[in-house]
Amino acid sequence: MLTLILSVMLAACSTPANQPSDNGEMTATVEKVTDGDTFQLSTGERVRLIGVDTPETVKPNHPVEPYGKEASKYTKGLLTGQTVTLRFDAEPYDKYKRLLAYAYLEDGTFVNEKLVREGYARIMTIPPNVAFADTFLEAEREAREQNRGLWALEDGKDEGKAEGKETSVNSDSGTKEAATGQRPSSGQKSSDSTASGTSSQNPISDIPDPTKPIKGNINSKGEKIYHVPGGRYYNSTKAEEYFATEEDAQAAGFRRAK
């Protein structure tokens, strides 16, 4: 019995403290912010915030996206040099060996949610890391309704009108699709947007494979477009392909919906 107790104690002592683990947490210091949703710790490890997606600013061979610089500047001011608590979901790392985390400031500020609620990020829910999917969805709705941040851009305001108009000039079946969210029975491709507004239903509840929540669609112009959970037209889009990550969708020739 004594030998067993000693073995258990030694095993406990050998477990690394303050290390990433499934559904665990750790404390760390932010050394620098790469862009709005990614930063580096003083240990050199990179962190990707779970459930949020800010406009791109540093992606290779990719133009700086509207409101990307503002989002990056905001996150830098919020996190640079700060001690944060990183909480993990089902997967502590992504395929790029970045930590996947929910970040909290010392005053309790939930950074991921704040970025969405203030309009610096859209939501991007990828199973199995979905602990705060509903929280982020509610925060994005508030940001959209209040025209905060990226939602205040003219392109963002007019996008639904412009894309809805593009849909309405298609055939009768295309018009029906815009009104009801149903695919045309003639086999005609759908437009970039198929309905206005965001449905209140769970954005990942109706997909065949929870590990591939991103919807790929080809519109009437032959454009390959993908929609991420929480996107304006995600719930009304009838997917022709599904993807696990945006990188997978882009590798297949799809672009993100505006």
GULUMPA-258081 format. One record per residue: residue in one letter; x, y, z of N, C-alpha, C in turn. Coordinates in steps of 0.1 Angstrom, whole numbers, plus 5000, padded with zeros to 4 digits. Example, Ala and Ser with C-alpha at 12.3 -4.5 7.8 and 13.67 -1.06 7.14 Angstrom:
BEGIN
- A,5132,4943,5078,5123,4955,5078,5132,4967,5078;
- S,5128,4978,5071,5137,4989,5071,5129,5000,5079;
This chain:
BEGIN
- M,5008,4988,5000,5000,5000,5000,5009,5013,5000;
- L,5019,5012,5008,5028,5024,5009,5035,5026,4995;
- T,5038,5016,4989,5045,5017,4975,5035,5023,4965;
- L,5022,5019,4966,5012,5025,4957,5010,5040,4959;
- I,5009,5044,4972,5008,5058,4976,5019,5066,4971;
- L,5031,5061,4972,5043,5068,4968,5043,5070,4953;
- S,5039,5059,4946,5038,5060,4931,5029,5071,4926;
- V,5017,5071,4933,5007,5081,4929,5013,5095,4932;
- M,5019,5097,4943,5025,5110,4946,5036,5115,4936;
- L,5044,5105,4933,5055,5108,4923,5049,5112,4909;
- A,5038,5105,4905,5032,5108,4893,5026,5122,4893;
- A,5020,5125,4904,5014,5139,4905,5025,5149,4904;
- C,5036,5147,4911,5047,5157,4911,5053,5158,4897;
- S,5052,5148,4889,5059,5148,4876,5050,5155,4865;
- T,5037,5157,4869,5028,5164,4859,5031,5179,4858;
- P,5034,5184,4846,5039,5198,4844,5028,5207,4849;
- A,5032,5217,4856,5022,5227,4861,5020,5238,4850;
- N,5008,5244,4850,5006,5256,4841,5008,5252,4827;
- Q,5004,5240,4823,5006,5236,4809,4992,5234,4802;
- P,4992,5235,4789,4979,5234,4781,4974,5219,4783;
- S,4961,5218,4785,4954,5205,4786,4940,5207,4782;
- D,4934,5196,4778,4919,5196,4774,4911,5202,4785;
- N,4903,5213,4782,4895,5219,4792,4902,5224,4804;
- G,4915,5226,4803,4923,5232,4814,4925,5247,4812;
- E,4934,5252,4820,4938,5266,4819,4952,5269,4824;
- M,4957,5280,4820,4971,5284,4823,4972,5299,4823;
- T,4982,5304,4830,4984,5318,4831,4997,5321,4823;
- A,4996,5332,4815,5008,5335,4806,5008,5350,4804;
- T,5020,5355,4799,5021,5369,4795,5022,5371,4780;
- V,5014,5380,4775,5014,5383,4761,5026,5392,4757;
- E,5035,5386,4748,5046,5394,4744,5043,5403,4732;
- K,5036,5398,4722,5032,5406,4711,5020,5401,4704;
- V,5012,5410,4698,5000,5406,4691,5003,5406,4676;
- T,5000,5395,4669,5002,5393,4655,4992,5400,4647;
- D,4979,5397,4650,4968,5404,4644,4956,5404,4653;
- G,4944,5407,4649,4933,5408,4658,4930,5396,4666;
- D,4932,5384,4661,4928,5372,4668,4940,5363,4671;
- T,4952,5367,4670,4964,5359,4672,4975,5366,4679;
- F,4981,5360,4689,4992,5367,4696,5002,5356,4700;
- Q,5013,5362,4705,5024,5353,4710,5027,5356,4724;
- L,5030,5345,4731,5033,5346,4746,5048,5348,4748;
- S,5052,5351,4760,5066,5353,4763,5074,5340,4762;
- T,5067,5329,4762,5073,5316,4760,5076,5313,4746;
- G,5071,5321,4737,5073,5319,4722,5061,5312,4716;
- E,5052,5306,4724,5040,5299,4719,5030,5309,4713;
- R,5024,5305,4701,5014,5313,4695,5000,5309,4700;
- V,4991,5319,4701,4978,5316,4705,4968,5321,4695;
- R,4958,5313,4692,4947,5316,4683,4934,5317,4691;
- L,4928,5328,4692,4915,5329,4700,4904,5321,4694;
- I,4898,5313,4703,4887,5304,4698,4874,5312,4695;
- G,4868,5307,4684,4854,5312,4681,4853,5326,4675;
- V,4864,5332,4672,4863,5346,4666,4872,5347,4654;
- D,4869,5356,4645,4877,5358,4633,4877,5373,4630;
- T,4889,5379,4631,4890,5393,4628,4895,5394,4613;
- P,4893,5405,4607,4897,5407,4593,4913,5405,4592;
- E,4917,5399,4581,4931,5396,4579,4940,5408,4577;
- T,4952,5408,4583,4962,5419,4581,4975,5414,4577;
- V,4979,5401,4581,4992,5396,4578,4993,5383,4571;
- K,4982,5378,4566,4981,5365,4559,4989,5366,4546;
- P,4999,5357,4543,5007,5358,4531,4998,5357,4518;
- N,5002,5365,4508,4995,5365,4496,4980,5369,4497;
- H,4977,5376,4507,4963,5380,4510,4962,5395,4513;
- P,4954,5402,4506,4953,5417,4509,4948,5420,4523;
- V,4951,5431,4528,4946,5435,4541,4931,5438,4540;
- E,4923,5431,4548,4909,5432,4547,4903,5445,4554;
- P,4892,5450,4550,4886,5462,4556,4884,5459,4571;
- Y,4888,5469,4579,4888,5470,4593,4898,5460,4600;
- G,4907,5455,4592,4917,5446,4597,4927,5454,4606;
- K,4932,5465,4601,4941,5473,4609,4935,5478,4622;
- E,4923,5482,4621,4916,5487,4634,4915,5475,4644;
- A,4912,5463,4639,4910,5452,4648,4924,5448,4654;
- S,4934,5448,4646,4948,5445,4651,4952,5455,4661;
- K,4950,5468,4659,4954,5479,4668,4946,5477,4681;
- Y,4934,5474,4680,4926,5472,4693,4931,5461,4701;
- T,4934,5449,4695,4938,5438,4702,4952,5441,4708;
- K,4961,5448,4701,4974,5451,4706,4973,5460,4719;
- G,4964,5470,4718,4962,5478,4730,4956,5471,4742;
- L,4948,5460,4739,4941,5453,4749,4951,5442,4756;
- L,4960,5436,4748,4967,5425,4753,4982,5426,4754;
- T,4988,5435,4747,5003,5435,4747,5008,5438,4761;
- G,5017,5429,4766,5023,5430,4779,5014,5426,4790;
- Q,5002,5422,4788,4993,5418,4798,4995,5403,4803;
- T,4992,5401,4815,4991,5387,4820,4977,5383,4818;
- V,4975,5371,4812,4962,5366,4808,4960,5352,4813;
- T,4948,5349,4816,4944,5335,4818,4939,5329,4805;
- L,4945,5318,4801,4941,5311,4789,4933,5299,4793;
- R,4921,5297,4788,4913,5286,4791,4910,5278,4778;
- F,4912,5265,4779,4911,5257,4767,4898,5249,4766;
- D,4895,5245,4754,4882,5238,4752,4887,5223,4749;
- A,4880,5216,4740,4883,5202,4738,4896,5200,4732;
- E,4901,5210,4724,4914,5208,4718,4923,5220,4721;
- P,4934,5217,4729,4943,5228,4732,4952,5234,4721;
- Y,4953,5226,4710,4961,5230,4699,4954,5228,4686;
- D,4957,5237,4676,4952,5234,4662,4963,5228,4654;
- K,4960,5225,4641,4969,5218,4633,4982,5225,4630;
- Y,4982,5238,4633,4994,5247,4631,5002,5248,4643;
- K,4998,5240,4654,5005,5239,4666,5004,5252,4674;
- R,4993,5260,4671,4990,5271,4679,4981,5267,4691;
- L,4982,5274,4702,4973,5272,4713,4959,5277,4709;
- L,4949,5270,4712,4935,5275,4709,4929,5278,4723;
- A,4925,5291,4725,4922,5295,4739,4911,5306,4739;
- Y,4905,5306,4751,4897,5317,4755,4906,5325,4764;
- A,4907,5338,4762,4916,5347,4770,4909,5356,4779;
- Y,4914,5357,4791,4908,5366,4801,4918,5375,4807;
- L,4915,5388,4808,4924,5397,4814,4923,5396,4829;
- E,4932,5402,4836,4932,5401,4851,4920,5407,4857;
- D,4913,5416,4851,4901,5422,4856,4888,5414,4853;
- G,4891,5402,4846,4880,5393,4842,4874,5395,4829;
- T,4879,5405,4821,4874,5407,4808,4876,5395,4799;
- F,4865,5391,4792,4866,5379,4783,4869,5385,4769;
- V,4882,5383,4766,4887,5390,4754,4880,5385,4741;
- N,4878,5372,4739,4871,5367,4727,4857,5374,4725;
- E,4849,5374,4736,4836,5380,4735,4837,5395,4732;
- K,4846,5401,4739,4847,5416,4737,4850,5420,4723;
- L,4859,5412,4716,4862,5415,4702,4850,5414,4693;
- V,4841,5404,4696,4829,5402,4688,4819,5413,4692;
- R,4817,5416,4704,4807,5425,4709,4810,5439,4705;
- E,4823,5443,4704,4826,5456,4700,4828,5458,4685;
- G,4826,5447,4677,4825,5448,4663,4839,5446,4656;
- Y,4849,5441,4663,4862,5439,4657,4864,5425,4651;
- A,4854,5416,4654,4855,5402,4649,4841,5397,4646;
- R,4841,5388,4636,4829,5379,4634,4831,5366,4641;
- I,4821,5359,4643,4822,5346,4650,4826,5335,4640;
- M,4834,5325,4645,4838,5314,4636,4838,5302,4645;
- T,4827,5295,4646,4825,5283,4654,4830,5270,4647;
- I,4840,5264,4652,4845,5251,4647,4845,5240,4657;
- P,4836,5230,4656,4836,5219,4666,4849,5212,4666;
- P,4853,5207,4677,4845,5205,4690,4847,5216,4700;
- N,4853,5227,4696,4855,5238,4705,4844,5248,4705;
- V,4833,5245,4711,4820,5252,4710,4814,5257,4723;
- A,4822,5257,4734,4817,5260,4747,4810,5273,4748;
- F,4814,5283,4740,4808,5297,4741,4802,5301,4728;
- A,4798,5291,4719,4792,5294,4706,4779,5303,4708;
- D,4771,5300,4717,4759,5308,4719,4762,5322,4724;
- T,4772,5323,4733,4776,5336,4738,4781,5345,4727;
- F,4789,5340,4718,4795,5347,4707,4784,5351,4697;
- L,4774,5342,4695,4764,5345,4685,4755,5357,4690;
- E,4752,5357,4703,4745,5368,4709,4753,5381,4708;
- A,4766,5380,4710,4774,5392,4710,4775,5398,4696;
- E,4776,5389,4686,4776,5394,4672,4763,5401,4668;
- R,4752,5395,4672,4739,5401,4669,4738,5415,4675;
- E,4743,5417,4687,4743,5430,4693,4752,5440,4685;
- A,4764,5435,4681,4773,5444,4674,4767,5448,4660;
- R,4760,5439,4654,4754,5442,4641,4742,5452,4643;
- E,4734,5449,4653,4723,5458,4655,4727,5472,4658;
- Q,4738,5474,4665,4743,5487,4669,4753,5493,4659;
- N,4755,5486,4648,4765,5490,4638,4778,5494,4643;
- R,4784,5485,4652,4797,5487,4658,4808,5482,4649;
- G,4819,5489,4649,4831,5484,4642,4829,5481,4628;
- L,4833,5468,4624,4832,5464,4610,4818,5464,4605;
- W,4808,5463,4613,4794,5464,4609,4790,5478,4605;
- A,4798,5488,4608,4794,5501,4604,4799,5505,4591;
- L,4808,5497,4585,4813,5500,4572,4802,5501,4561;
- E,4803,5510,4552,4793,5512,4542,4791,5499,4534;
- D,4802,5492,4531,4800,5479,4524,4792,5469,4532;
- G,4794,5469,4545,4787,5460,4554,4773,5463,4554;
- K,4769,5476,4555,4756,5480,4556,4748,5477,4543;
- D,4754,5479,4531,4748,5478,4519,4749,5464,4513;
- E,4757,5455,4519,4759,5442,4514,4747,5434,4512;
- G,4738,5433,4522,4726,5425,4521,4717,5431,4509;
- K,4716,5444,4508,4708,5450,4497,4713,5446,4484;
- A,4727,5448,4482,4733,5446,4469,4732,5431,4465;
- E,4735,5422,4475,4734,5408,4471,4720,5403,4470;
- G,4711,5409,4477,4697,5406,4476,4692,5410,4462;
- K,4696,5422,4457,4692,5426,4444,4698,5417,4433;
- E,4710,5413,4435,4716,5403,4425,4708,5391,4424;
- T,4704,5386,4436,4696,5374,4436,4682,5376,4429;
- S,4676,5387,4431,4663,5389,4426,4662,5390,4411;
- V,4673,5393,4404,4673,5394,4390,4675,5381,4383;
- N,4677,5370,4390,4678,5357,4384,4664,5353,4380;
- S,4663,5340,4377,4650,5334,4373,4640,5334,4384;
- D,4628,5330,4381,4617,5330,4392,4622,5321,4403;
- S,4629,5310,4400,4633,5300,4410,4643,5307,4419;
- G,4652,5316,4413,4662,5323,4421,4655,5332,4430;
- T,4644,5339,4426,4637,5348,4435,4631,5341,4446;
- K,4625,5329,4443,4620,5321,4454,4630,5317,4464;
- E,4642,5314,4459,4653,5310,4468,4656,5321,4478;
- A,4657,5334,4472,4660,5345,4481,4649,5347,4491;
- A,4637,5344,4488,4626,5346,4498,4625,5335,4508;
- T,4627,5323,4504,4625,5311,4513,4637,5304,4517;
- G,4649,5306,4511,4660,5299,4515,4661,5285,4509;
- Q,4651,5282,4499,4651,5268,4493,4659,5269,4480;
- R,4666,5257,4477,4673,5256,4465,4664,5255,4453;
- P,4667,5261,4441,4659,5260,4429,4659,5245,4425;
- S,4647,5241,4421,4645,5227,4417,4652,5224,4403;
- S,4654,5235,4396,4660,5233,4382,4675,5230,4382;
- G,4681,5230,4394,4695,5228,4394,4703,5240,4393;
- Q,4697,5252,4392,4704,5264,4391,4711,5267,4404;
- K,4724,5272,4403,4732,5275,4415,4726,5287,4422;
- S,4728,5287,4435,4723,5298,4443,4732,5310,4442;
- S,4727,5322,4447,4735,5334,4447,4744,5334,4459;
- D,4752,5344,4460,4761,5345,4472,4753,5346,4485;
- S,4742,5353,4485,4733,5353,4496,4720,5348,4493;
- T,4714,5341,4502,4701,5335,4499,4690,5340,4507;
- A,4693,5347,4517,4682,5354,4525,4689,5364,4533;
- S,4681,5374,4538,4686,5385,4546,4684,5382,4561;
- G,4693,5387,4569,4691,5385,4584,4698,5373,4588;
- T,4699,5371,4601,4705,5359,4607,4695,5351,4615;
- S,4694,5338,4612,4684,5330,4618,4688,5328,4633;
- S,4678,5325,4641,4680,5323,4655,4684,5309,4659;
- Q,4683,5300,4649,4686,5286,4651,4700,5284,4654;
- N,4704,5273,4660,4718,5269,4662,4725,5268,4649;
- P,4735,5276,4646,4742,5276,4633,4749,5264,4629;
- I,4751,5254,4638,4758,5242,4634,4749,5230,4637;
- S,4736,5232,4639,4728,5221,4643,4723,5212,4631;
- D,4723,5218,4619,4718,5211,4607,4728,5206,4597;
- I,4741,5206,4601,4751,5201,4592,4753,5186,4594;
- P,4756,5178,4583,4758,5164,4584,4770,5159,4592;
- D,4780,5167,4592,4793,5163,4600,4797,5175,4608;
- P,4795,5174,4622,4799,5186,4631,4813,5190,4630;
- T,4822,5182,4624,4836,5185,4623,4839,5194,4611;
- K,4828,5195,4602,4830,5203,4590,4818,5213,4589;
- P,4819,5224,4597,4807,5233,4598,4807,5244,4587;
- I,4818,5245,4579,4818,5256,4569,4811,5251,4556;
- K,4802,5259,4551,4794,5256,4540,4800,5262,4527;
- G,4802,5254,4517,4807,5258,4504,4795,5258,4494;
- N,4794,5269,4486,4783,5270,4477,4788,5277,4464;
- I,4782,5273,4453,4786,5279,4440,4774,5287,4435;
- N,4776,5300,4433,4764,5309,4429,4761,5308,4414;
- S,4752,5316,4410,4747,5316,4396,4758,5321,4386;
- K,4768,5328,4391,4779,5333,4383,4790,5323,4383;
- G,4789,5312,4390,4800,5302,4390,4810,5305,4400;
- E,4808,5315,4409,4817,5318,4420,4816,5308,4431;
- K,4827,5303,4436,4828,5294,4447,4829,5303,4460;
- I,4819,5301,4469,4818,5310,4481,4816,5301,4493;
- Y,4822,5304,4504,4820,5296,4516,4814,5305,4527;
- H,4806,5299,4536,4800,5306,4547,4804,5300,4560;
- V,4807,5308,4570,4811,5303,4583,4800,5304,4593;
- P,4799,5296,4603,4788,5297,4613,4788,5311,4618;
- G,4776,5317,4619,4774,5330,4624,4774,5340,4613;
- G,4778,5336,4601,4777,5345,4590,4763,5349,4586;
- R,4761,5360,4580,4748,5366,4577,4739,5356,4570;
- Y,4744,5349,4560,4736,5340,4552,4739,5325,4555;
- Y,4746,5322,4566,4750,5308,4568,4738,5299,4569;
- N,4728,5302,4578,4717,5293,4580,4708,5291,4568;
- S,4707,5301,4559,4699,5299,4547,4706,5293,4535;
- T,4719,5291,4537,4727,5286,4526,4726,5270,4525;
- K,4723,5265,4513,4723,5251,4511,4737,5247,4506;
- A,4744,5240,4514,4758,5237,4510,4759,5226,4499;
- E,4769,5228,4491,4773,5217,4481,4785,5210,4486;
- E,4793,5217,4494,4804,5210,4500,4806,5216,4515;
- Y,4812,5208,4523,4815,5212,4537,4830,5211,4540;
- F,4834,5221,4548,4849,5221,4551,4851,5223,4566;
- A,4862,5217,4571,4865,5218,4585,4871,5232,4589;
- T,4879,5238,4580,4885,5251,4583,4884,5260,4570;
- E,4886,5273,4573,4886,5282,4562,4898,5279,4552;
- E,4909,5275,4558,4920,5271,4549,4917,5260,4539;
- D,4909,5250,4544,4905,5239,4535,4896,5245,4524;
- A,4887,5254,4528,4877,5260,4518,4885,5268,4507;
- Q,4895,5275,4512,4903,5284,4503,4911,5275,4494;
- A,4916,5264,4499,4925,5255,4491,4916,5249,4480;
- A,4903,5247,4482,4894,5242,4472,4889,5252,4462;
- G,4894,5264,4464,4891,5275,4454,4879,5284,4458;
- F,4874,5283,4471,4863,5291,4475,4868,5304,4482;
- R,4860,5314,4481,4863,5326,4488,4852,5328,4499;
- R,4856,5336,4509,4846,5339,4520,4835,5348,4515;
- A,4823,5345,4520,4811,5354,4517,4814,5368,4522;
- K,4809,5378,4515,4811,5392,4520,4802,5395,4531;
